[in-house]
Amino acid sequence: KAGVTQTPRYLIKTRGQQVTLSCSPISGHRSVSWYQQTPGQGLQFLFEYFSETQRNKGNFPGRFSGRQFSNSRSEMNVSTLELGDSALYLCASSLGKGLAVLDTQYFGPGTRLTVL
Amino acid sequence: GESVGLHLPTLSVQEGDNSIINCAYSNSASDYFIWYKQESGKGPQFIIDIRSNMDKRQGQRVTVLLNKTVKHLSLQIAATQPGDSAVYFCAERFTGGGNKLTFGTGTQLKVEL
């Protein structure tokens, strides 16, 4: 099976712009989670989507949003970019059997966003 | 390559030696723990997981130990190889919290030839 894919791999934007990142999960996986990775804060959870619904959200401002499509592909959007949004954005997919079931998350290679 | 973290704790081992990477987790309600390996320029790669009703689990060359009393997790790598050089993260999750993972700060493992 193909792994989690993310596009684009690299992106450069300026402050105030917005950006959309895309994630295609492993075939058959229904849950997609997004994480932000920075040297200062490490890996932090942004949100999770399952069956096109957000079912979990981290502590990020409303400028960070996402959605999931019927084929489980997901996008995240960051509006009004700030310098501090420069980070590696990682997407992870899992089978998503349910809230009470523990299933393994597999990560994509990430999108490196640089805000100038 | 890309740096995944600055000022990470570093563990240096000789090739062929065993490595032990430690992690303190934060939430006593967490009942699922995972170790990930991240190489430069790549996303985290799943290594091994353990549920809270276990205290030890073994995989190929890796063993995870869980001590719930002191909220401590460790990853043991046997016969460490140059390809094991990477940053290692522990992550915790609690049932009912969906798939939200809370990650540790990471440990840089350097394998010396």
Interface residues (C-beta under 8 A of the other chain):
Chain A: V4 S31 S33 Y35 Q37 P39 G40 G42 L43 Q44 F45 E48 F50 R55 N56 G58 L88 L90 A92 S94 G96 L99 A100 V101 L102 D103 T104 Q105 Y106 F107 G108 P109 G110 R112
Chain B: E2 S3 V4 G5 L6 H7 D31 Y32 I34 Y36 G41 K42 G43 P44 Q45 F46 D49 R51 F89 A91 R93 T95 G96 G97 G98 N99 K100 L101 T102 F103 G104 T105 G106
